[in-house]
Amino acid sequence: MATARRTTETIIALASGSGRAGIAVIRVSGPEASVVLQHLSKQPIPEPRVAAIRELKDDQGGFLDEALVLWMPGPHSYTGEDVVEFHVHGGPAIVEAVLASGLKSGSCRIAEPGEFTRRAFDAGRLDLTKAEAIADLIDAETEGQRRQAGRLYQGEAARTFEGWRGLLMTAMAALEASIDFPDEADVPGEVNRHALEPIQMLAADLSAALGDAGRLKSVREGFRIAILGPPNAGKSSLMNRLARREAAIVSPIAGTTRDVVEVRLVLAGYPVWVADTAGLREAGDAIEAEGIRRALARAEEADLRIWVSDAQETSVSRETSPTSARSGLGEVRPGDLTVLNKADLMGRLPVEAGSENVFVVSARTGAGFEGLERRLAQVVRLRLDADEAPLVTRARHRELTEEALAAVERALEGARTGLGAELVSEDLRLAARALGRITGSIDAEDLLDRIFSQFCIGK
């Protein structure tokens, strides 16, 4: 989000998507918004927050468009400033003409990227997590992404972070009071009892939030599935069948796939990246060795692995995994899926019924794929769906939460070893500052307010 150059300036920009559309929204924000409105409409300003039809005209009085106009004087607007919105017909030529005419008024400039939302934040209309949620809502391509962004926009994360910060401020108030007013009867003096009991629970909450960060990242960026197995087992054919297109080259020559090939799918309402990898075997040359190294690296990064082998060459029961996957070039883990491919070449199924993670399929004919796709969607849903509020959804959130947790753990350790209230309080201050930076609500007056209100200092 760009930093505004001067918030006293009035800005104008297309607020809806670019390109042809039925309607386009042009937004103006700032102290001269009403001047731009009168310059374009040559008519009286409409009633606040009441839609009005206005003819828009250029400098010479030439007709530009008939638009729906909304006048929203501050502070009751998105940015907290005076705002005008022109809902014009969405042809690119009309949009350009209205923007050009607005600029010719001499009362506005083109907005920088993200500047409307930056002004809304500066005016206290939203916190940083809500501002980020707006970007996530705009970028959401799947139902899962929309739900996560919507919950962030509703302020669930901000309320949680601010609640944690409040606990820290309360503990700091108790510590500061015990330092500065040790002789006051109504001031708590026992650091552990009055200050640090809730902080121990906070440390557990911060750890849990960080543990959930991987799931939330997968919702935003995509759940990652790696297809692994020996050469010529049909891994590329399997990915093409899942993608429903020819995404990877298929050849009877072993070792055709040398690099990682990815396709993007949507399963259970979430984005999913499926990676086809090089066959796992002893490498025949340096290029194949690099492909195998990349395959194993992708396996380590993946949220789910699918081990593929030739059904004609592999014997699997409900308790075991493909022998080809235990070759030393990779190891099956609990939760991995096993796919026995080329079932169309066999006269009978080589696997016992009842194994939910083992599938016999034919990538060539599509036989068996319904059950595999159903299981993949189920795994994605189980891994990514959650009832609790999303918290650590971005790298920025994770870094600051880690910073806060480290400071809290230092404070708790310092209290246990008798480090002193001053140093313990400083670590809590650093933790509160990190959490405040997540929402953008750092305020030094908070601590003073809590000291005076809770401990009656200065009575």
C-alpha positions in Angstrom: 0.0 0.0 0.0 1.5 3.3 -1.1 2.3 6.1 1.3 0.2 9.2 0.6 2.3 12.2 -0.5 0.1 14.9 1.0 -3.3 14.0 2.5 -4.4 17.6 1.9 -4.4 16.8 -1.8 -7.6 15.6 -3.5 -7.1 12.4 -5.5 -9.1 10.7 -8.3 -8.9 7.3 -9.8 -10.9 4.4 -11.3 -12.1 2.4 -8.3 -13.6 -0.5 -10.3 -11.8 -3.0 -12.6 -10.2 -1.8 -15.8 -11.5 -2.7 -19.2 -15.0 -2.8 -20.7 -17.9 -3.1 -18.3 -21.5 -2.1 -17.9 -20.6 0.3 -15.1 -17.3 1.8 -14.0 -16.8 3.7 -10.7 -14.6 6.7 -10.5 -13.8 7.9 -7.0 -12.6 11.3 -5.8 -11.4 11.9 -2.2 -10.1 15.0 -0.5 -11.0 18.5 0.5 -11.6 19.6 -3.1 -13.9 16.7 -4.0 -16.9 18.9 -4.2 -15.1 21.3 -6.6 -14.3 18.4 -8.9 -18.0 17.3 -8.7 -19.2 20.8 -9.7 -16.6 21.1 -12.4 -17.8 17.9 -14.0 -21.6 18.2 -13.5 -22.1 22.0 -13.6 -25.0 21.4 -11.3 -25.7 21.7 -7.5 -24.2 19.1 -5.2 -26.7 16.3 -4.4 -27.9 15.5 -1.0 -25.3 13.5 1.1 -25.5 9.8 0.5 -28.4 10.1 -1.9 -27.9 8.9 -5.5 -28.5 11.5 -8.1 -28.4 11.5 -11.9 -26.1 14.0 -13.4 -24.9 14.8 -16.9 -21.1 15.0 -16.9 -19.5 17.6 -19.2 -16.0 18.5 -20.3 -14.3 22.0 -20.0 -16.1 23.3 -23.1 -19.5 22.0 -22.0 -19.4 19.0 -24.2 -21.4 15.9 -23.1 -19.3 13.1 -21.6 -21.8 10.8 -20.0 -24.9 10.5 -17.9 -23.8 9.2 -14.5 -25.1 8.2 -11.1 -23.4 10.5 -8.6 -22.9 9.9 -4.9 -21.7 12.7 -2.6 -20.4 11.5 0.8 -18.9 14.3 2.9 -16.4 13.3 5.6 -15.9 12.0 8.1 -18.7 9.5 7.2 -17.0 8.0 4.1 -14.6 5.2 3.2 -11.5 7.4 3.5 -12.9 9.7 6.3 -12.6 12.6 3.8 -15.1 14.2 1.4 -15.7 11.6 -1.3 -17.5 11.6 -4.6 -18.3 8.6 -6.7 -19.2 8.8 -10.4 -20.9 5.6 -11.6 -20.4 6.0 -15.4 -20.9 3.7 -18.4 -17.9 1.4 -18.4 -16.4 2.0 -21.8 -12.6 2.8 -21.6 -13.0 6.0 -23.6 -15.7 7.3 -21.2 -13.6 6.5 -18.2 -10.5 8.2 -19.7 -12.5 11.3 -20.7 -14.1 11.7 -17.2 -10.7 11.3 -15.5 -9.1 13.8 -17.9 -11.8 16.3 -17.3 -11.5 15.9 -13.6 -7.8 16.5 -13.7 -8.3 19.7 -15.8 -10.2 21.2 -12.9 -6.8 21.7 -11.3 -8.2 20.5 -8.0 -7.1 16.8 -7.9 -4.3 14.4 -9.0 -4.3 10.7 -9.9 -4.3 8.5 -6.8 -1.3 6.4 -6.1 -1.8 2.6 -5.7 -3.6 1.8 -2.5 -3.9 5.5 -1.5 -7.7 5.5 -0.9 -7.2 2.6 1.6 -4.1 4.3 3.1 -6.2 7.4 3.8 -8.9 5.2 5.4 -6.3 3.7 7.7 -4.9 7.1 8.6 -8.4 8.3 9.4 -9.0 5.4 11.7 -11.6 3.9 9.5 -9.9 0.5 9.5 -6.9 -1.3 10.9 -4.0 -2.9 9.0 -5.5 -6.4 9.1 -8.8 -5.1 7.6 -6.8 -3.1 5.0 -5.0 -6.4 4.0 -8.3 -8.2 4.0 -9.6 -5.8 1.4 -6.7 -6.8 -0.9 -7.4 -10.4 -0.2 -11.1 -10.0 -1.0 -10.2 -8.4 -4.3 -7.7 -11.2 -5.1 -9.9 -14.1 -3.9 -10.5 -16.6 -6.7 -12.0 -19.4 -4.7 -14.7 -19.8 -2.1 -12.2 -20.8 0.6 -10.1 -17.6 -0.1 -13.3 -15.5 0.0 -14.4 -16.9 3.4 -11.0 -16.4 5.0 -10.7 -12.8 3.7 -14.3 -12.1 4.7 -13.6 -13.1 8.3 -10.4 -11.0 8.4 -12.5 -8.0 7.0 -15.0 -8.5 9.8 -12.3 -7.8 12.3 -11.9 -11.2 14.0 -8.1 -11.2 13.7 -7.8 -7.6 14.9 -9.9 -8.2 18.0 -7.8 -11.2 18.9 -4.5 -9.4 18.5 -5.8 -6.4 20.4 -7.1 -8.7 23.1 -3.6 -10.2 23.5 -2.1 -6.7 23.5 -4.5 -5.7 26.2 -3.3 -8.6 28.4 0.3 -7.4 27.9 -0.6 -3.8 28.8 -2.4 -5.0 32.0 0.7 -7.0 33.0 3.0 -4.0 32.2 0.8 -1.7 34.3 1.1 -4.1 37.3 4.9 -4.3 36.8 5.3 -0.5 36.4 3.2 0.1 39.5 5.2 -2.3 41.6 8.4 -0.6 40.4 7.3 3.1 40.9 5.0 2.8 43.8 6.3 -0.1 46.0 4.9 1.4 49.3 1.3 2.0 48.1 -1.1 -0.4 49.8 -3.4 -0.6 46.7 -0.5 -1.3 44.3 0.2 -5.0 43.6 3.8 -5.9 44.4 4.0 -9.6 43.6 5.0 -9.7 39.9 4.2 -13.4 39.2 0.7 -13.4 40.8 -0.6 -10.1 39.4 1.2 -9.8 36.1 2.4 -13.0 34.6 -0.3 -15.6 35.2 -2.3 -14.5 32.1 0.9 -14.1 30.1 1.6 -17.8 30.4 -1.6 -18.6 28.6 -0.8 -15.9 26.1 2.4 -17.7 25.2 0.4 -20.8 24.4 -2.1 -18.8 22.3 0.8 -17.2 20.3 2.3 -20.7 19.7 -1.0 -22.1 18.5 -1.4 -19.1 16.1 2.0 -19.8 14.6 1.2 -23.5 14.3 -1.9 -22.6 12.3 0.0 -20.3 10.0 0.8 -23.0 7.5 -2.9 -23.8 7.0 -3.8 -20.2 6.5 -1.0 -19.6 4.1 -2.2 -22.6 2.0 -5.7 -21.0 1.8 -4.2 -17.8 0.4 -1.4 -19.2 -1.8 -2.6 -22.8 -2.5 -2.5 -26.3 -1.0 0.5 -28.1 -2.5 0.4 -31.7 -3.7 3.5 -33.5 -5.0 3.2 -36.6 -7.3 6.1 -38.9 -6.7 7.2 -42.3 -7.7 9.6 -44.3 -10.1 10.0 -43.5 -13.8 7.3 -44.5 -16.2 4.7 -45.2 -13.5 2.3 -42.7 -15.1 2.8 -39.6 -12.9 2.5 -37.2 -15.8 -0.6 -39.0 -17.1 -2.1 -38.8 -13.6 -1.5 -35.1 -13.4 -3.0 -34.6 -16.9 -6.1 -36.5 -15.8 -6.5 -34.4 -12.7 -6.0 -31.2 -14.6 -8.2 -32.4 -17.5 -5.8 -31.2 -20.0 -2.3 -32.0 -21.5 -0.3 -30.1 -18.9 2.8 -32.4 -18.9 4.5 -34.4 -21.7 3.7 -38.1 -21.6 6.1 -40.6 -23.2 6.9 -44.3 -22.8 10.5 -43.3 -22.4 11.5 -43.5 -18.7 12.9 -40.2 -17.4 11.0 -37.9 -19.7 10.1 -35.5 -16.9 13.3 -33.8 -15.7 11.9 -30.8 -13.9 8.9 -30.0 -11.7 5.7 -29.2 -13.7 2.8 -27.6 -11.9 -0.9 -27.1 -12.6 -3.4 -25.1 -10.5 -6.7 -26.7 -9.6 -9.6 -25.8 -7.3 -10.7 -28.6 -4.9 -13.3 -28.2 -2.1 -13.3 -24.4 -2.8 -9.6 -24.0 -2.2 -6.7 -23.3 -4.7 -4.5 -26.4 -5.1 -1.1 -26.7 -6.9 -0.3 -30.2 -8.2 3.3 -30.9 -9.1 4.5 -33.6 -11.4 8.1 -34.6 -10.6 11.0 -36.5 -12.0 11.0 -40.3 -11.5 12.8 -41.5 -8.4 15.7 -43.8 -9.3 19.5 -43.8 -9.4 20.3 -40.9 -11.7 21.9 -41.7 -15.1 23.3 -38.2 -15.7 23.7 -34.8 -14.0 20.5 -33.4 -15.5 18.4 -36.3 -14.2 20.2 -36.0 -10.8 19.1 -32.4 -10.5 15.6 -33.3 -11.5 15.5 -36.0 -8.7 16.9 -33.5 -6.2 14.1 -31.0 -7.1 11.5 -33.8 -6.8 12.6 -34.6 -3.3 12.7 -31.0 -2.4 9.2 -30.5 -3.6 8.1 -33.6 -1.6 9.5 -32.0 1.5 7.6 -28.7 0.9 4.3 -30.4 -0.1 1.2 -30.5 2.1 0.3 -33.9 0.6 2.2 -36.4 -1.4 0.8 -38.9 -3.9 3.0 -42.0 -4.5 2.4 -43.5 -7.9 3.6 -46.9 -9.0 2.7 -49.5 -11.8 -0.1 -51.7 -10.6 1.5 -54.6 -12.5 4.7 -54.4 -10.5 3.5 -53.5 -7.0 1.7 -55.4 -4.3 -0.1 -53.4 -1.7 -2.3 -54.3 1.3 -4.3 -51.9 3.4 -1.4 -51.7 6.0 1.5 -51.3 3.6 2.8 -48.9 1.0 4.3 -49.4 -2.4 7.6 -51.1 -2.3 8.8 -48.6 -5.0 8.2 -45.8 -2.6 10.6 -47.3 -0.1 13.6 -47.2 -2.4 15.6 -44.9 -0.2 14.8 -42.0 -2.6 11.7 -41.1 -0.6 9.7 -42.3 2.3 5.9 -42.7 2.6 4.5 -40.8 5.6 1.2 -41.1 7.4 -1.5 -39.4 5.4 0.2 -39.8 2.0 -1.9 -41.3 -0.8 -0.9 -44.3 -2.8 -2.0 -44.7 -6.4 -1.5 -47.9 -8.4 -1.7 -46.8 -12.0 -2.3 -48.8 -15.3 -5.1 -50.8 -13.8 -6.5 -51.2 -17.4 -3.6 -53.6 -18.1 -4.5 -56.0 -15.2 -7.1 -58.7 -15.0 -7.8 -58.1 -11.2 -7.3 -55.5 -8.5 -4.0 -56.0 -6.6 -5.2 -54.3 -3.4 -7.5 -55.2 -0.6 -10.7 -53.2 -0.2 -11.1 -50.8 2.7 -7.9 -48.8 2.5 -8.9 -45.1 2.3 -5.5 -43.9 1.1 -4.8 -46.5 -1.6 -6.3 -46.2 -5.0 -6.2 -48.4 -8.1 -6.7 -46.3 -11.2 -6.1 -46.0 -14.9 -4.8 -42.6 -16.0 -5.4 -43.6 -19.6 -9.1 -44.5 -19.3 -10.0 -42.6 -16.1 -11.1 -45.7 -14.2 -10.9 -45.2 -10.5 -10.4 -41.5 -10.6 -13.7 -40.6 -9.0 -12.7 -42.1 -5.7 -9.2 -40.5 -5.9 -10.6 -37.0 -6.6 -13.2 -37.4 -3.9 -10.4 -38.3 -1.4 -8.2 -35.4 -2.5 -11.1 -32.9 -2.0 -11.8 -34.5 1.4 -8.1 -34.1 2.5 -8.0 -30.5 1.3 -11.2 -29.7 3.2 -10.0 -31.4 6.4 -6.7 -29.6 6.3 -7.9 -26.1 5.5 -11.4 -25.8 6.9 -11.5 -24.3 10.4 -14.1 -22.7 12.7 -11.7 -20.4 14.5 -10.8 -16.9 13.3 -7.9 -16.7 10.8 -4.9 -14.9 12.4 -1.4 -15.4 10.9 -2.3 -15.2 7.2 0.7 -13.2 5.9 4.5 -13.3 6.3 4.3 -10.0 8.1 1.9 -11.4 10.6 4.1 -14.4 11.2 7.2 -12.4 11.7 5.6 -10.1 14.2 3.9 -12.9 16.0 7.2 -14.7 16.3 8.7 -11.5 17.6 6.0 -11.2 20.2 6.3 -14.8 21.3 10.0 -14.6 21.7 9.6 -11.4 23.9 6.9 -13.1 26.0 9.1 -16.2 26.6 12.0 -14.0 27.6 9.8 -12.2 30.1 8.5 -15.4 31.6 12.0 -16.8 31.8 13.2 -13.6 33.4 10.5 -13.7 36.0 11.3 -17.3 36.9 15.0 -16.5 37.3 14.4 -13.3 39.3 15.6 -11.0 36.5 13.7 -8.0 37.9 10.5 -6.3 37.1 12.1 -3.6 35.0 13.6 -6.0 32.5 10.5 -8.2 32.5 8.3 -5.2 31.7 10.6 -4.2 28.9 10.2 -7.6 27.2 6.4 -7.3 27.6 6.6 -3.9 26.0 8.4 -5.3 23.0 5.8 -8.0 22.7 2.9 -5.5 22.9 4.7 -3.3 20.3 5.0 -6.3 17.9 1.3 -7.1 18.2 0.4 -3.4 17.8 2.3 -3.3 14.6 0.1 -6.1 13.2 -3.0 -4.0 13.5 -1.3 -0.6 13.3 -2.7 0.5 16.7 0.4 1.3 18.7 -0.4 4.0 21.3 1.9 4.8 24.2 -1.0 6.3 26.1 -2.6 2.9 26.6 -0.2 2.0 29.3 -0.7 5.2 31.2 -4.5 4.9 31.1 -4.3 1.4 32.5 -1.9 2.4 35.3 -4.1 5.3 36.4 -7.5 3.5 36.1 -6.6 0.2 37.7 -4.3 1.2 40.5 -5.7 4.5 41.5 -2.3 6.2 41.4 -2.3 9.9 42.1 -5.6 9.8 44.1 
